[in-house]
């Protein structure tokens, strides 16, 4: 979630209406029934700071509207910077001074559930939510967060450049390489085919799934790295080959996702793996590009899979909350499709509920449809281990991937070294 949230924002909360993906037929949420109890009292809510007054106003309005619908209640919303959030959660749980509801990055939810800090969310149906995000909130068969918003990266490309190169939008790895070589030889003007970066794990880790490999496996409550495999090595070889063959800008080895976005928007690269939020940002910045840009699902690897990482936020409740009924009801309110899309439409992400995605209009918009389909049907999450958040914080992946891109080590050695580092973190 670290880089995902830096690139855009984060947030969290859940629903009253069963069809919206919130509760069961008895409207039981957060371990408490809200059907027969009159809501009263106050709750504190932590939302990750989106860095935009306009988006903050949308969240604040949720509190105002909820209070108006439930006289006698008070919702105190606080915005927490992402950089401080993890430590703030640790301190709050240890000291028993938690919020009632919070947004939590998807890779953190298992960690804090494992510490006993979160409330189980019963009767969660994958048919009501993006299934990969339900997986991300699951620990030992129990779900501890409701998906609020999410996004998955797909292919964004310049139609004019692909037309000049005489190629179709790539649907497989082989297509991607062939299209890149054609673009390099026929487009000219200093245009590079792709911008695969050295500092964007959400670009390169999914290629392991696309190759047919796994990132980690679980045995009981124990996790072990699965990176030391032929599939993972093949994935890094594929990713690095664009850089080695001069199909990727030389500076890209040190780029993060915003750098790749800038290069694409400036016309320096023809194809980009990025999210719907990136697409929206490019169009907002340079409206003249809208007619020149196309979108497609991520190219499928040799396994036939075109899986992308699904990142986003859960809405969670805390065991020490003194008003679980009110917290559950507010989450449910936030997850109603009409409410949900007020927020997600502003940040370029998609709702975490299937009804919310249908209400978003993405599935009927040819340009944005691939982002919705990628999230719904072709996305996965990193291992929901309590240790994954710490593993991400250790930032072990970028350096090894950069070495492979630069030809300083082999992909086989890189995945073997990464597996050792991952196992050390899992065991720590």
N, C-alpha and C positions, 0 to 999 in steps of 0.2 A: 504493500500500500504506500510505502514511502515515496517512490518516484511517481506513482500514479497520482497521488494527491498533490505533489508539487506541480505537476503539469496542469492540473485544473483545480479541483477543490475536493472537499469531502463533506459527509453529513450522515444523520441517522434517525429513525422512528417507525410505526406499523398500523392495522385497520379494523374498523367496527363492523363493516359489512362483509359477510362471509364470501360473497362473490368477488370481493376485492382482494381476497387472499389474506384476510386477517385472522378470523376466528372460526371456531366450529359452530354447529347449529345452536349450541347453548350459549354462544358468545363468551366463551371462557378464554381469557388471555392473561398471560403473565401469571398464571396460577391463581387467578381470582375472577369471579363472575361479575360482570358489569351490567347484566341484563336487568336485575331486580333492584340493585342498590343505587340510590340517588347519589350522583357524583358531587363531592364537596371537597374543600380544602385546597391545598396548593402543592405544586410540584416544581422542582428545578430541572432544567433541561440543558444539557451541554451539546452544542452543535459546533462542528469544526468550522473555523472561520473561513468563509469562501473568498475573503479578500475583495469583496465587491459590495458597496452599500446597497445597490439595487437588489442583489440576491439576499443580503441580510434582511431587507425590508419584506421580502417574500416570506421568510421564515418567521419574522416577528408577527406578520399578519396572521399566520397560523394560530399563534397564541391568542391574538385579539379575537379572531373569529370563534375559536373554541370556547373562550370565556363567555362570549356573547350567547353561544348556544347552550352553555351550562352555567347559569347564574350561580354565584357562590363559589366558583372555582378561580384559581389564579395559576397562571403558567409563567414561570420566570425563566426566560431563555438567556443563556450566556454563550458567547462565541469564544472558542478555545483555539489558539493557533496550533496547526498540525505539529509543528516542531516540538511543542511542549506537551502534547496530548498524552503520549504514552506514559511519561513520568508522572503526569498529573493523575492518570488513572491508577497507577501503582500506589501513589501516596494516598489517594482517596479511599481505595479499598483497604489498605493497611490500617488507616486511621478510622475507618467506619464513617467517614464523612463524604458519602457518595451522592451524586445527583440521582434523581428518580429515573430519568430517561437520558440516554446519550446516543449520539452517533458514534459508531466505532468502525474503523477500517476493517475490512473483511479478514485480513490476515492476523488481526489481533484478537478477534472474538474467541477462538479456541484457547488462546493463552489465558485470558482473564476468566473464562469459564472453568478452566482447569484449576484456577486458584480459588474457585468457589464463590467468585464475586457476582456472577450473573444468574438471572432467573431463567429457568427453562421456559421456552415458548411452546406450549403443547399444540397438537393438532395442526401442524404445518404440512400443507400439501404442496408437493412439487408442481402439481398442475396449476396452482394458484400463484406460484412464484417462479422466477428464473431458477431452474433446478441447480445450476452450478453454484449459485449463491447460497442456496440452502445447504449444499455440501460444505461450503466454507464456514457455516455456522454450527456444524455438527461435531460433537465430541462424545465418543462412546455411545453413539446411537441417539443422543438427545440434541435438540436444536436450541441454541441460546440467543439467536438474533433473528430479526425479520428483515429481509432485504428492502432497502429504501430506494437506492438508485444504483445504476451499474452501467458499464460500457465494455465493449470488446473491440479490438482493433481488426480492421479489414483493409482491403487494398484501395488506395486512392491513386488515380492516374490521370495524366494529361492526354485527353482524347486526340488532340491535334498532333502531339508528338508520336503517339502510337500509330496514328494514321500515316504520318510521314515515313515511319519505319516499316509500314506495311504489315503490322502485326495486330492480333486481337488481344483483348485483355487476358492476361495469363490466368489459367485455372489450376495449374500444377507447378511444381518446382521446375520441371523440365521446360514448361512454357515460360516461366519467369526468366530462366537463364537464356533461352533462345530470344525472347523479346529484348532482354537487356543487351545482348550482342548486336541485335539488329538496330536498336536505338543508338548504340555507340557508333556504329559504322555509317548510319544514314541520316541521323538528325543533325549532328554537328553543333556548332555554336557554343562549344564548351559545356553542353548538357551532359550530365551523368544519368545513367538509367535509374539508379536506386540510391537511397540514403539509408543503408543499414549501419547503425551506430554501434560504437563500442561501449556505451554507457547507458544502455536501455534494456534491462533484463526482460521487460515485457515484449520486446521484439524477438530476442533470440531464444529464451527458454521455451516458448510455445513450439519452436521448430522441433524440439525433442518429441513432443506429442505427435507432431505431423510425421515424424520419421517412424513412429510406432513404438517409441520408448516411453519410459515413465521417469518422473523426477524423484520420487521416493515411494516406498512401499511400507505398509503397516502390518505388524504381527502383534495382535492383542493391543496393548497400549504403547508398544515400541515402534518407532519409525527408523527406517534405514534408507540411505541414499540408493537410488537405482541408476545413477548417472554413469557408472562405470560399465557401459554397455556399447555394443556396436551401433545401436540406433542413435544414442546420444552423440557418439563420435561422428557419425554420418551427418547429424544435424549441425554440429559446429563446423564441419567441413563445408557443408552447403552454405551456411551463413557467411563464413570467412572467404569463400571463393569469390564472391562479388568484389570484395576489397582487394584480394590478391590479383584479380584479373583486370583491375582498373575500371571496374564498372560502378564503383562507389567513390565519392570524393575522398581524396587523401586525408583530409581533416576529419572525416566522419568517425575514425577510430576513437577520437576524443570528444565526439558529440553526444549530447543528450537529446531527448525527443524534441524539445523546442527548437533546437538547432536544425534538425531535419525538417521540421515544419517550415522554418524560415527559408531554407534552401528550396523547398518545393514551391512555396508561395512566390519566390523570386524567379522561378523558372529555371533554376539550376539543376533540378533533378526531375525525372519524368514519372517516377513511381514511388509511393510512400506507403508503409504499413502504419496506420494510425486510426484513431477512434473518431466517432461522430462528432465529438467536441472539437477535434482538430479540423474536421471538414467545415463545421460551422464557423470556426475562428478564421479560417482562410477566406471563406466567402464574405464574412463580415468585414475583413480587412481589405480584400480586393474583390469587390462584387463582379468585376469584369471577367473573373476566372470561372464564374459559375457555369457558363455554357461550354467551357473548355475542359471541365473536370468530369471524370466518370468514377464510379465506385463498383467494387466487386468483392465477393467473399475472399478471404485469405487463400492464397494458393495451397493446394493439397500436396502433402509429401508422399513418399513412396508407400506409405501405409494406406493411402486413400483418405486420410484425415486432414482437415484444414482447421484444426482446433486453434482457438485464440484464448488468451487469458481474459477471464471476466473479473474485472476489478470494480470496487465500489464500496458502499458502506451498509452496515446493518444498523438497525435501531434496537437497542438493548435496554433491559431493566436490571436493577441491582438488588441483590438480596437484602441489603440494609435499608432499602427504600421503605418509608413509612406510609406511603400511599400508592400501593401497587395498582389498585383499581383505576385511579385517575390516570396514572402513567400509562396503563394499558389502553385506556380509552383515547388518550391523546395520540398515542402511536397509531391506533386504528384510524383516527381522523386524518392523520397525515398521509396514510396509505390509500385513502379513497382516490380513485383514478383522477377525478377532477382536481383534487387538492395536490396530488402527487405531480401532475404535469405542470402545475404552476411553477414548481421548482425545477424539475428536470429540463423543461423547455428553455429555461434561462441559462443553464450551464452546459447544454449540449449532450447530456447523458440521457439514459433511458430509465424508466421506472423499473423497480425490482419485482413488480407484480405483472403477471401476464395480462390482466385486465388493463393495467396502466399502460402497457406497451401498445395494446390495441387502441386505446384512447389517444395515444400520442400522435397518431397519423403517420408514423414512420413506415408502417407496412404498406401504405397506399402511395407513398412517395418513392418513385423509382430511384432517386439519388440516395435516399436515406434507408431504403429497405434493406440493403446488405448489412448495415450495422445492427438492425433489429434481428435479422435472421442469424447473424453471427453470434449474437448474445443468446438468443433463444435455443438455437439448435447446434451450434458449433463452438461452444466455449467450455472452459474448464477452469478450475481454481488450483492454486498451489496446495500442497499437502496440508490439511487442516490440523497440523500438529501444534501443540502449545508452544513448541520451540521455534516455529517458523518465523515469527516476528523477530526474535533475537537473531536468527540466522540471516534474515534480510538486513537487519541492522549491522551485522558484521561485514556486509558488502563483499562477500567472497567471490562473486561470479564475474564481475566486470574485468578484473585484472587477468584472469585466465582466458577469457574470450578475446581480450585485446592481444594477448600473446599469440593466440592462434591466428588472428587477423594479420598480425605483423610477421608471421612465419617464425616466431621465436620458440615455438613448441608445437608438437603435433596435437591433433584433436584427441587422440587416444590418451596421451599423457595428461592433457588438460582435464578430461573427464575423470581420470583416475585420481588426480590431485583434488579435484572438486569433491569427489565422493568421500575422500578421507576427511576433508574439512567439514562437510555436511554431517558425517557420522559423529565427528567430535562435538559439533554443536547439538545434535540430537541427544547425545549422551551426557552433555553438560548440565 
